[in-house]
Amino acid sequence: RLHECKRPVRFVEAAQLLLARGVDADFTLLGPDEGELPAVTAAIARRPELTRVSYGGVAPMAGSLARIARASVFVLPSSRDAFPMVVVEAMSVGVPVVVTEACGLAPMIAEAGAGTIVPADDPAALAAAVEGLLADPALARKSGENGRALVDRSLSIEAVGRRLEESYLAAIPAGRGRVPAP
């Protein structure tokens, strides 16, 4: 979504830096406007040569994972985000991610080697992280594989369900409160 906390203008600024360096890529922002579309549009308009930076509107739910899977890198420059599902979705389809240290998933992503963590509000660091993944297909592929494994191991509905069940069972005194399986 194009909300101030998601820092979509920082994404545009990073794209500008990459295009100025000659990086051959297209950059698309997706999601409903929650107040930042005028700022995004203005940032793009200030640089008419940025024909490779666009706002794609609201992506329909149907086919959203397929659309994410076509990306080379998924970027969320958010200034705060406890558990961004879209990052989990990107990792679930093997796309390497670039997020800020303000992302609640950042420690897991870093530990798993599923992407790159950058400081919040730093378009230059964001651009460098994206460029690093685009310039090194083997690193991007490995980061994507690591992200998919992280989701399977720790973030899928099945993995979360197992952890919840284990937590609940650990909280019940031995022999009490157990219900036999049907």
C-alpha positions as a printed NumPy array, in Angstrom:
array([[  0.   ,   0.   ,   0.   ],
       [  1.117,   3.527,  -0.651],
       [  1.194,   4.651,   2.96 ],
       [  3.791,   7.003,   4.407],
       [  5.132,   4.283,   6.745],
       [  5.863,   2.046,   3.736],
       [  8.158,   4.779,   2.345],
       [  7.181,   4.503,  -1.335],
       [  9.013,   7.729,  -2.176],
       [ 12.227,   6.125,  -0.847],
       [ 11.608,   3.302,  -3.324],
       [ 11.344,   5.859,  -6.162],
       [ 14.518,   7.584,  -4.972],
       [ 16.389,   4.258,  -4.911],
       [ 15.094,   3.45 ,  -8.404],
       [ 16.34 ,   6.838,  -9.597],
       [ 19.809,   6.084,  -8.245],
       [ 19.878,   2.674,  -9.911],
       [ 18.698,   3.969, -13.271],
       [ 21.284,   6.779, -13.117],
       [ 23.949,   4.075, -12.632],
       [ 22.715,   2.301, -15.742],
       [ 21.009,  -0.614, -13.988],
       [ 18.706,  -2.281, -16.509],
       [ 15.492,  -2.815, -14.54 ],
       [ 11.869,  -1.767, -14.291],
       [ 10.481,  -0.615, -10.946],
       [  6.795,  -0.94 , -10.086],
       [  4.947,   0.191,  -6.983],
       [  1.742,  -1.681,  -6.216],
       [ -1.043,  -1.246,  -3.713],
       [ -3.899,   1.007,  -2.759],
       [ -3.175,   4.679,  -2.252],
       [ -3.273,   5.59 ,   1.401],
       [ -2.101,   9.148,   0.955],
       [  1.288,   8.819,  -0.734],
       [  0.305,   8.575,  -4.411],
       [  0.628,  12.36 ,  -4.972],
       [  4.151,  12.315,  -3.494],
       [  5.086,   9.246,  -5.559],
       [  3.679,  10.793,  -8.733],
       [  5.531,  14.048,  -8.025],
       [  8.812,  12.213,  -7.388],
       [  8.488,  10.395, -10.706],
       [  7.406,  13.554, -12.562],
       [ 10.451,  15.484, -11.313],
       [ 12.574,  13.113, -13.376],
       [ 10.895,  12.618, -16.768],
       [ 13.598,  10.128, -17.767],
       [ 12.165,   7.737, -15.179],
       [  9.9  ,   5.967, -17.625],
       [ 10.923,   2.669, -16.006],
       [  9.397,   3.623, -12.646],
       [  5.628,   3.251, -12.451],
       [  2.643,   2.87 , -10.192],
       [  0.73 ,  -0.264, -11.143],
       [ -2.341,   0.393,  -9.028],
       [ -4.003,  -2.149,  -6.812],
       [ -3.038,  -5.676,  -7.733],
       [ -5.938,  -8.132,  -7.681],
       [ -5.594, -10.916,  -5.121],
       [ -6.008, -13.557,  -7.817],
       [ -2.623, -14.065,  -9.363],
       [ -0.743, -11.881,  -6.881],
       [  1.746, -14.623,  -5.966],
       [  2.412, -15.276,  -9.642],
       [  3.056, -11.57 , -10.159],
       [  5.42 , -11.435,  -7.188],
       [  7.226, -14.55 ,  -8.465],
       [  8.079, -12.715, -11.703],
       [ 10.042, -10.087,  -9.766],
       [ 13.818, -10.28 ,  -9.556],
       [ 13.818,  -8.603,  -6.135],
       [ 11.029,  -7.597,  -3.75 ],
       [ 11.592,  -4.32 ,  -1.892],
       [  9.787,  -2.997,   1.184],
       [ 11.464,   0.19 ,   2.46 ],
       [  9.035,   0.497,   5.383],
       [  9.84 ,   2.617,   8.417],
       [  7.833,   0.263,  10.629],
       [  6.152,  -3.027,   9.927],
       [  5.819,  -5.762,  12.522],
       [  4.882,  -8.659,  10.233],
       [  4.495,  -7.683,   6.568],
       [  2.623, -10.547,   4.919],
       [  3.704,  -9.392,   1.47 ],
       [  7.334, -10.068,   2.424],
       [  6.357, -13.574,   3.555],
       [  4.529, -14.034,   0.241],
       [  7.591, -12.899,  -1.722],
       [  9.843, -15.301,   0.154],
       [  7.301, -18.116,  -0.263],
       [  7.757, -17.947,  -4.041],
       [ 11.541, -17.721,  -3.861],
       [ 12.028, -14.   ,  -4.487],
       [ 14.904, -12.402,  -2.549],
       [ 13.799,  -9.482,  -0.396],
       [ 15.24 ,  -6.132,   0.615],
       [ 13.732,  -4.727,   3.795],
       [ 14.715,  -2.157,   6.377],
       [ 15.848,  -2.913,   9.892],
       [ 12.434,  -1.565,  10.971],
       [ 10.785,  -4.667,   9.512],
       [  9.822,  -7.139,  12.227],
       [ 11.007,  -9.991,  10.012],
       [ 14.471,  -8.465,   9.483],
       [ 16.269, -10.619,  12.088],
       [ 14.805, -13.813,  10.628],
       [ 15.6  , -12.722,   7.062],
       [ 19.186, -11.873,   8.006],
       [ 19.718, -15.111,   9.925],
       [ 18.294, -17.193,   7.055],
       [ 20.202, -15.295,   4.363],
       [ 16.884, -14.661,   2.61 ],
       [ 17.649, -11.114,   1.536],
       [ 19.282,  -7.871,   2.532],
       [ 18.537,  -5.608,   5.47 ],
       [ 19.201,  -1.871,   5.108],
       [ 18.805,   1.145,   7.379],
       [ 15.407,   2.83 ,   7.259],
       [ 15.145,   6.024,   5.199],
       [ 18.369,   5.41 ,   3.289],
       [ 17.666,   5.307,  -0.473],
       [ 21.373,   4.859,  -1.266],
       [ 21.582,   1.732,   0.91 ],
       [ 18.318,   0.487,  -0.596],
       [ 19.7  ,   1.005,  -4.105],
       [ 22.974,  -0.729,  -3.228],
       [ 21.12 ,  -3.746,  -1.832],
       [ 18.916,  -4.071,  -4.912],
       [ 21.903,  -3.599,  -7.213],
       [ 23.845,  -6.259,  -5.325],
       [ 21.104,  -8.821,  -5.849],
       [ 20.561,  -7.877,  -9.492],
       [ 24.302,  -8.037, -10.211],
       [ 24.769, -11.439,  -8.584],
       [ 22.194, -13.953,  -9.886],
       [ 23.702, -16.76 ,  -7.8  ],
       [ 23.301, -14.705,  -4.605],
       [ 19.76 , -13.726,  -5.594],
       [ 18.853, -17.356,  -6.323],
       [ 20.359, -18.551,  -3.009],
       [ 18.6  , -15.755,  -1.083],
       [ 15.318, -16.734,  -2.742],
       [ 15.842, -20.403,  -1.867],
       [ 16.691, -19.456,   1.709],
       [ 13.546, -17.33 ,   1.913],
       [ 11.362, -20.172,   0.686],
       [ 12.954, -22.505,   3.252],
       [ 12.413, -19.906,   6.   ],
       [  8.725, -19.663,   5.152],
       [  8.343, -23.457,   5.029],
       [ 10.22 , -23.916,   8.305],
       [  8.928, -20.998,  10.371],
       [  6.343, -18.765,   8.714],
       [  3.884, -20.995,   6.871],
       [  0.44 , -21.531,   8.37 ],
       [  1.478, -25.104,   9.154],
       [  4.655, -24.012,  10.961],
       [  2.807, -21.331,  12.941],
       [  0.075, -23.848,  13.807],
       [  2.657, -26.342,  15.083],
       [  4.274, -23.667,  17.275],
       [  0.926, -22.601,  18.676],
       [ -0.025, -26.19 ,  19.45 ],
       [  3.357, -26.788,  21.14 ],
       [  2.932, -23.604,  23.194],
       [ -0.568, -24.536,  24.292],
       [  0.45 , -28.09 ,  25.182],
       [  3.439, -26.813,  27.153],
       [  1.13 , -24.532,  29.146],
       [ -1.198, -27.375,  30.197],
       [ -0.171, -29.289,  33.338],
       [  0.76 , -32.9  ,  32.559],
       [ -2.248, -35.159,  32.157],
       [ -4.833, -32.361,  32.377],
       [ -6.918, -30.763,  29.718],
       [ -5.999, -33.134,  26.931],
       [ -8.748, -34.004,  24.522],
       [ -8.419, -37.239,  22.593],
       [ -8.217, -36.904,  18.823],
       [-11.423, -37.879,  17.006]])
